[in-house]
């Protein structure tokens, strides 16, 4: 792929083929412009002087804040434990949908 301000139709078609995405001629033209803009921006970023700047993955110093797992031994058969769940179906505990 070229690193200039232009990207060829063939390069867009090649990327689409790798992604297994079919594109119309209008979409190819749109992605030529979009990808050229992105590559132009990356070229601008490459020109920025970063001497003395520490590499980082994120900027606010946040850490993963999780609690320790608490293991509790529970008495009962799997069937008895399943019956204590608010909802169950076909031998599994039902929970609210997490993802839409």
C-alpha positions as CSV (number, residue, x, y, z in Angstrom):
1,X,0.0,0.0,0.0
2,X,1.3,3.4,-0.8
3,X,2.1,5.8,2.0
4,X,1.4,8.9,-0.1
5,X,-1.7,11.0,-0.3
6,X,-3.2,8.6,-2.9
7,X,-4.4,5.0,-2.7
8,X,-5.2,3.1,-5.8
9,X,-8.4,1.5,-6.8
10,X,-6.5,-1.8,-6.9
11,X,-5.4,-1.4,-3.3
12,X,-8.9,-0.8,-2.1
13,X,-10.1,-3.8,-4.1
14,X,-7.3,-5.9,-2.5
15,X,-8.3,-4.8,1.0
16,X,-11.9,-5.6,0.3
17,X,-11.0,-9.0,-1.0
18,X,-9.0,-9.7,2.2
19,X,-12.0,-8.6,4.3
20,X,-14.3,-10.6,2.0
21,X,-16.4,-7.5,1.4
22,X,-18.0,-6.7,-1.9
23,X,-17.8,-3.0,-2.9
24,X,-19.5,-1.0,-5.6
25,X,-17.5,1.4,-7.7
26,X,-19.0,4.3,-5.7
27,X,-17.9,2.6,-2.4
28,X,-14.4,2.0,-3.8
29,X,-14.1,5.7,-4.7
30,X,-15.3,6.7,-1.2
31,X,-12.8,4.3,0.5
32,X,-10.0,5.6,-1.7
33,X,-10.6,9.1,-0.4
34,X,-11.2,7.9,3.2
35,X,-8.1,5.7,3.3
36,X,-5.9,8.5,1.7
37,X,-7.2,10.9,4.4
38,X,-6.3,8.4,7.1
39,X,-2.8,7.7,5.7
40,X,-2.3,11.5,5.3
41,X,-3.1,12.0,9.0
42,X,-0.8,9.1,10.0
43,X,2.0,10.8,8.0
44,X,1.3,14.1,9.9
45,X,1.6,12.2,13.2
46,X,4.9,10.6,12.1
47,X,6.3,14.1,11.7
48,X,5.5,15.1,15.4
49,X,8.6,15.4,17.6
50,X,8.1,13.0,20.4
51,X,11.6,13.2,21.9
52,X,11.3,12.9,25.7
53,X,7.8,11.7,25.6
54,X,7.3,8.4,27.6
55,X,5.4,5.7,25.7
56,X,2.1,4.8,27.2
57,X,-0.9,2.6,26.6
58,X,-3.4,5.0,28.2
59,X,-3.1,8.5,29.7
60,X,-4.8,8.6,33.1
61,X,-3.0,5.9,35.1
62,X,-6.2,3.9,35.7
63,X,-5.7,0.4,37.0
64,X,-7.9,-2.6,36.9
65,X,-9.9,-2.5,40.1
66,X,-11.5,-5.8,40.7
67,X,-12.2,-7.7,43.9
68,X,-10.7,-11.1,44.8
69,X,-12.8,-14.1,44.0
70,X,-14.5,-15.4,47.1
71,X,-14.8,-19.2,47.1
72,X,-17.7,-20.6,49.2
73,X,-18.5,-24.2,49.6
74,X,-22.2,-24.9,49.2
75,X,-24.1,-28.0,50.2
76,X,-26.6,-29.6,47.9
77,X,-26.9,-31.5,44.7
78,X,-26.7,-29.7,41.3
79,X,-30.5,-30.2,40.9
80,X,-31.2,-28.7,44.4
81,X,-28.9,-25.7,43.7
82,X,-30.5,-25.2,40.3
83,X,-33.9,-25.0,42.0
84,X,-32.7,-22.2,44.3
85,X,-32.0,-20.0,41.2
86,X,-34.7,-17.4,40.5
87,X,-35.1,-18.7,36.9
88,X,-33.8,-21.8,35.2
89,X,-34.4,-23.7,32.0
90,X,-33.2,-27.1,30.6
91,X,-30.7,-27.5,33.5
92,X,-29.2,-24.0,33.2
93,X,-29.6,-20.8,35.2
94,X,-31.3,-18.1,33.2
95,X,-29.9,-14.6,33.4
96,X,-30.9,-11.3,31.8
97,X,-29.4,-10.7,28.4
98,X,-26.1,-8.9,28.6
99,X,-25.7,-8.0,24.9
100,X,-28.3,-6.7,22.5
